[in-house]
Amino acid sequence: MSKKRGLSLEEKREKILQIFYDSQDFFLLKELEKSGPKKGVISQSVKDVVQSLVDDDLASKEKIGTSVYFWSLPSCAGNQLRSVYRKLESDLQSSKKRHAELIDQCDELKKGREESDERETALAELKTIEMKYNELKDEMGKYADNDPAAFQAMKKAIEVAHVAANRWTDNIFTLRQWCSNNFPQAKEQLENMYQEAGITDDFDYLEVLPVIPLDSVTDQMLEGDP
C-alpha cells in the first residue's frame, strides 16, 4: 500500500484559508494549530503557513494586548485578488506600450540600412578602412619608444643621473683625502679597502656623452627597415 502524499504549501494555504472562511472569526495561533490537523495540515507547519498568508495579504494579523490574532474574510481575499488583477493589467498595458515603442525604434533604425549594392559597397569600403587603420596603429606602436616626449624625458633622466653620479664621485674623492690626512699611518690598509670597494686608479668623473638627435635615430631605423 503506497504512502499517502503530504500536502503542498499551496494546498496547506487553501486549507487554512478555508478555516478562516468557514468561521469568519478571529484566531490565536494555538487555536489554528489545533484546527489545522482537522484539515490535514500538521500543527508544526501551521505557523509558517499562516505567516505566508499574512505576507501575501491574504490574511490579517493584529496584536491586541498580549495576544496576537489572525483572521481572513472572503471579501478581503476578493479585494486582494482584484488589486492583484488591476496591477497585472496595468503592467500588461505598460509592456504592450513599450513593445510598440521598441518596434517603432527598430523600424526607424532600419531606414537607410536596406540591403542594396550601394550599402554592400559602403560596408566593404568601411571594412577596408578599418583594416588599414589597425595596420597603421600597429605600425605606430613599433615606434612608441621614439616618441619625442619619451625621448626628452629619457634625456632629462640621463642628465639627472649624470649629475648625481659625479656628485657621489666628488664625495668619494673628498672622503679619500680626509682619510689620507687623518690616518697617514694606515695608507696601505686604506688602499686595500679602496680596491675592494672598486675604487681603482682609473676611477674618475663621468664625461657627458653627445646626444644624438631624435630625427637621426629615427632616420637610421627607417633606413635599416627592409
Solvent accessible surface area in square Angstrom, and as a share of the most:
residue,aa,sasa,rsa
1,M,247,1.10
2,S,103,0.67
3,K,193,0.82
4,K,186,0.79
5,R,170,0.62
6,G,56,0.54
7,L,53,0.27
8,S,52,0.34
9,L,104,0.52
10,E,97,0.44
11,E,52,0.24
12,K,42,0.18
13,R,26,0.09
14,E,102,0.46
15,K,75,0.32
16,I,0,0.00
17,L,22,0.11
18,Q,79,0.35
19,I,15,0.07
20,F,0,0.00
21,Y,50,0.19
22,D,94,0.48
23,S,55,0.36
24,Q,113,0.50
25,D,76,0.39
26,F,114,0.48
27,F,24,0.10
28,L,37,0.19
29,L,46,0.23
30,K,130,0.55
31,E,71,0.32
32,L,0,0.00
33,E,52,0.23
34,K,150,0.64
35,S,27,0.18
36,G,0,0.00
37,P,68,0.43
38,K,174,0.74
39,K,72,0.31
40,G,46,0.44
41,V,0,0.00
42,I,104,0.53
43,S,42,0.27
44,Q,148,0.66
45,S,20,0.13
46,V,0,0.00
47,K,123,0.52
48,D,99,0.51
49,V,2,0.01
50,V,1,0.01
51,Q,69,0.31
52,S,25,0.16
53,L,0,0.00
54,V,28,0.16
55,D,97,0.50
56,D,68,0.35
57,D,92,0.48
58,L,31,0.15
59,A,7,0.05
60,S,41,0.26
61,K,97,0.41
62,E,90,0.41
63,K,135,0.57
64,I,107,0.55
65,G,65,0.62
66,T,134,0.78
67,S,37,0.24
68,V,48,0.28
69,Y,62,0.24
70,F,13,0.06
71,W,55,0.19
72,S,2,0.01
73,L,60,0.30
74,P,61,0.38
75,S,68,0.44
76,C,53,0.32
77,A,13,0.10
78,G,19,0.18
79,N,82,0.42
80,Q,43,0.19
81,L,115,0.57
82,R,129,0.47
83,S,51,0.33
84,V,61,0.35
85,Y,141,0.54
86,R,148,0.54
87,K,131,0.56
88,L,111,0.55
89,E,66,0.30
90,S,63,0.41
91,D,64,0.33
92,L,86,0.43
93,Q,93,0.41
94,S,69,0.44
95,S,65,0.42
96,K,112,0.47
97,K,137,0.58
98,R,123,0.45
99,H,112,0.50
100,A,51,0.39
101,E,66,0.30
102,L,83,0.41
103,I,83,0.42
104,D,94,0.49
105,Q,91,0.41
106,C,61,0.36
107,D,71,0.37
108,E,106,0.48
109,L,110,0.55
110,K,120,0.51
111,K,130,0.55
112,G,72,0.69
113,R,138,0.50
114,E,108,0.49
115,E,134,0.60
116,S,54,0.35
117,D,120,0.62
118,E,145,0.65
119,R,70,0.26
120,E,91,0.41
121,T,75,0.44
122,A,56,0.43
123,L,79,0.39
124,A,58,0.45
125,E,101,0.45
126,L,92,0.46
127,K,129,0.55
128,T,88,0.51
129,I,113,0.58
130,E,88,0.39
131,M,111,0.50
132,K,112,0.47
133,Y,133,0.51
134,N,77,0.39
135,E,97,0.44
136,L,95,0.47
137,K,119,0.51
138,D,97,0.50
139,E,72,0.32
140,M,142,0.63
141,G,50,0.48
142,K,142,0.60
143,Y,55,0.21
144,A,60,0.47
145,D,121,0.63
146,N,24,0.12
147,D,62,0.32
148,P,84,0.53
149,A,71,0.55
150,A,44,0.34
151,F,38,0.16
152,Q,102,0.45
153,A,66,0.51
154,M,113,0.51
155,K,66,0.28
156,K,127,0.54
157,A,59,0.46
158,I,108,0.55
159,E,81,0.36
160,V,89,0.51
161,A,61,0.47
162,H,38,0.17
163,V,89,0.51
164,A,29,0.23
165,A,36,0.28
166,N,30,0.15
167,R,129,0.47
168,W,162,0.57
169,T,10,0.06
170,D,68,0.35
171,N,68,0.35
172,I,47,0.24
173,F,63,0.26
174,T,87,0.50
175,L,105,0.52
176,R,59,0.21
177,Q,106,0.47
178,W,134,0.47
179,C,14,0.08
180,S,59,0.38
181,N,99,0.51
182,N,72,0.37
183,F,86,0.36
184,P,89,0.56
185,Q,144,0.64
186,A,25,0.19
187,K,141,0.60
188,E,128,0.57
189,Q,117,0.52
190,L,24,0.12
191,E,62,0.28
192,N,83,0.42
193,M,101,0.45
194,Y,12,0.05
195,Q,90,0.40
196,E,151,0.68
197,A,73,0.57
198,G,48,0.47
199,I,23,0.12
200,T,51,0.30
201,D,138,0.72
202,D,123,0.64
203,F,56,0.23
204,D,91,0.47
205,Y,94,0.36
206,L,102,0.51
207,E,150,0.67
208,V,116,0.67
209,L,141,0.70
210,P,120,0.76
211,V,80,0.46
212,I,101,0.51
213,P,85,0.53
214,L,30,0.15
215,D,106,0.55
216,S,42,0.27
217,V,41,0.24
218,T,38,0.22
219,D,73,0.38
220,Q,115,0.51
221,M,82,0.37
222,L,91,0.45
223,E,142,0.64
224,G,64,0.62
225,D,71,0.37
226,P,182,1.14
